């Protein structure tokens, strides 16, 4: 009995420390993304390297921007593939590199939307993320049943996004935005619950995996909300 009562608090402490590490890495990654995005939009040399600006207005992106986007996708795939066997230093480097590359591609939203709408959407996203994470932490319900629905929904959004590159349908865009908010809200709660279960192992590389998962949940939830709430620059 004494062994059990001792092990339970130790397990809870290990999980709490693990989740704190996850949120620290996530917050650092989001901050890095924001700093890089701000630097790109406020440094003339970087701005001209990634964007085509005419008469003070954004008219397109350069080939370098597309190259960064491709590198970003490749890096997240590599990270997921090798993080379990890579050194901790390499895993940290890949995580930070991905967040920095995301800052470059994210900078387009700073150019397209007003600062006020970005700030208000960020505030709402933060509140929603906090609430969903708390739910994923405290709920006694097993959220594994959400997995298939969320995965199918995510694939559907990706396919619809590819189709809409050609259709450019406002109606389809609206439907995707609604679905995106629902899917990534669900993923936030689901991932939080799964990470708490993983936390008993307490490895730092697992904290990085968790940080990337929640980072992606937060960013995508923000972007889909921005489509609803954001006000574009004139």
C-alpha positions in Angstrom: 0.0 0.0 0.0 2.8 2.4 0.9 4.5 1.6 -2.5 1.3 2.5 -4.3 0.7 5.7 -2.5 4.2 6.8 -3.1 4.2 5.8 -6.8 1.0 7.7 -7.6 2.3 11.2 -6.6 5.5 10.5 -8.3 3.6 9.6 -11.5 1.5 12.7 -11.3 4.6 14.8 -10.7 6.4 13.3 -13.7 3.4 13.9 -15.9 3.1 17.5 -14.7 6.7 18.2 -15.4 6.4 16.6 -18.8 3.4 18.7 -19.7 5.2 21.9 -18.5 8.1 21.0 -20.8 5.6 20.5 -23.7 4.0 23.9 -23.1 7.4 25.6 -22.7 8.7 24.3 -26.0 5.4 25.1 -27.7 5.4 28.7 -26.4 9.0 29.1 -27.5 8.2 27.8 -30.9 5.2 30.2 -31.3 7.4 33.1 -30.1 10.1 32.2 -32.6 7.5 32.0 -35.4 6.1 35.4 -34.5 9.6 37.0 -34.3 10.6 35.7 -37.7 7.3 36.8 -39.2 7.7 40.2 -37.8 11.3 40.4 -39.0 10.4 39.4 -42.5 7.6 42.1 -42.8 9.7 44.8 -41.2 13.1 44.2 -43.0 13.1 45.6 -46.6 15.7 43.1 -47.8 13.8 40.1 -46.4 10.5 41.5 -47.6 11.7 41.8 -51.2 13.3 38.4 -51.0 10.0 36.7 -50.3 7.3 39.0 -51.7 6.5 41.1 -54.7 5.3 44.5 -53.6 4.0 47.1 -55.9 2.9 50.6 -54.8 3.0 49.4 -51.2 0.7 46.5 -51.9 1.3 42.8 -51.8 0.8 41.4 -55.3 2.5 38.0 -55.1 5.2 35.8 -53.6 8.6 34.9 -55.0 10.1 31.5 -55.8 12.1 31.7 -52.6 8.9 31.8 -50.6 7.6 28.7 -52.3 11.0 27.1 -51.6 10.6 27.8 -47.9 7.1 26.4 -47.9 8.4 23.1 -49.5 11.3 23.0 -47.0 8.8 23.5 -44.1 6.7 20.5 -45.2 9.7 18.3 -45.8 11.2 19.2 -42.4 8.0 18.3 -40.4 7.9 15.0 -42.2 11.6 14.3 -41.5 11.1 15.3 -37.8 8.2 12.9 -37.4 10.3 10.1 -39.1 13.6 10.4 -37.2 12.9 12.1 -33.9 12.7 8.8 -32.0 16.2 7.8 -33.0 17.8 11.3 -33.4 19.9 12.9 -30.7 18.1 15.4 -28.5 20.2 18.2 -29.9 19.2 17.3 -33.5 15.5 17.0 -32.4 15.6 20.5 -30.9 17.3 21.9 -34.0 14.7 20.4 -36.3 11.9 21.7 -34.1 13.3 25.3 -34.0 14.1 25.2 -37.7 10.5 24.3 -38.5 9.2 27.1 -36.3 11.5 29.6 -38.0 10.5 28.5 -41.5 6.9 28.7 -40.4 7.5 32.3 -39.4 8.5 33.1 -43.0 5.3 31.6 -44.5 3.2 33.0 -41.6 4.4 36.5 -42.5 2.0 36.6 -45.4 -0.9 36.9 -42.9 0.8 40.0 -41.3 0.8 41.6 -44.7 -2.7 40.5 -45.6 -4.6 41.2 -42.4 -4.8 44.3 -40.1 -2.8 44.2 -36.8 -5.9 44.7 -34.8 -7.7 41.7 -36.3 -4.6 39.5 -35.9 -4.3 40.5 -32.2 -8.0 39.9 -31.5 -8.0 36.5 -33.2 -4.8 35.6 -31.4 -6.4 36.4 -28.1 -9.5 34.4 -28.8 -7.4 31.5 -30.1 -5.4 31.5 -26.9 -8.5 31.4 -24.8 -10.1 28.6 -26.8 -6.8 26.6 -26.8 -6.6 27.0 -23.0 -10.1 25.8 -22.5 -9.7 22.8 -24.9 -6.4 21.8 -23.2 -8.1 21.9 -19.8 -10.9 19.8 -21.1 -8.4 17.3 -22.5 -6.7 17.2 -19.2 -9.6 16.9 -16.8 -12.2 14.9 -18.7 -12.7 11.3 -17.7 -14.0 10.5 -21.1 -11.6 8.5 -23.4 -11.2 10.6 -26.5 -9.7 7.8 -28.6 -13.1 7.5 -30.3 -12.5 10.9 -31.9 -9.4 9.8 -33.7 -11.0 8.4 -36.9 -13.4 11.3 -37.2 -10.6 13.9 -36.8 -8.2 12.1 -39.1 -10.8 11.8 -41.9 -11.8 15.4 -41.4 -8.2 16.5 -41.6 -7.7 14.6 -44.9 -10.9 16.1 -46.2 -9.7 19.6 -45.5 -6.4 19.0 -47.2 -8.1 17.6 -50.3 -10.7 20.4 -50.4 -7.9 23.0 -50.1 -6.2 21.5 -53.1 -9.4 21.5 -55.1 -10.1 25.1 -54.1 -6.7 26.2 -55.4 -8.4 25.8 -58.8 -12.1 26.5 -58.1 -11.4 29.5 -55.8 -14.9 29.1 -54.4 -15.9 31.4 -51.5 -18.6 28.9 -50.4 -16.1 26.0 -50.2 -13.7 28.3 -48.4 -16.3 29.0 -45.8 -17.1 25.3 -45.3 -13.4 24.5 -44.9 -13.0 27.2 -42.3 -15.9 25.9 -40.3 -14.6 22.3 -40.6 -11.1 23.5 -39.7 -12.1 25.1 -36.5 -14.0 22.0 -35.4 -11.2 19.6 -36.4 -8.4 21.5 -34.7 -10.5 22.2 -31.6 -11.0 18.5 -31.3 -7.4 17.7 -32.0 -6.3 20.1 -29.3 -8.3 18.2 -26.7 -7.4 14.8 -28.1 -3.7 15.6 -28.3 -3.6 17.0 -24.8 -5.1 13.8 -23.4 -2.8 11.6 -25.3 0.2 13.6 -24.2 -0.7 13.3 -20.6 -0.7 9.5 -21.0 2.7 9.8 -22.7 4.0 12.0 -19.9 4.7 9.1 -17.6 7.7 8.2 -19.7 8.9 11.8 -19.3 11.5 11.9 -22.1 12.4 15.3 -23.5 12.2 14.1 -27.1 8.6 13.1 -26.4 8.0 16.6 -25.0 9.3 18.0 -28.4 6.9 15.7 -30.3 4.0 16.9 -28.1 5.1 20.6 -28.5 5.0 20.3 -32.2 1.6 18.6 -32.2 0.1 21.3 -30.0 2.0 24.0 -31.9 0.3 22.8 -35.1 -3.1 22.6 -33.4 -2.8 26.2 -32.1 -1.5 27.7 -35.4 -4.1 26.0 -37.6 -6.9 26.9 -35.1 -5.7 30.5 -35.3 -5.6 30.5 -39.1 -9.1 29.1 -39.6 -10.5 31.6 -37.0 -8.7 34.4 -38.8 -10.6 33.6 -42.0 -13.8 34.3 -40.1 -12.7 37.2 -38.0 -9.8 38.7 -39.8 -10.1 42.1 -41.6 -8.0 42.3 -44.7 -5.9 45.4 -45.4 -7.2 47.7 -48.0 
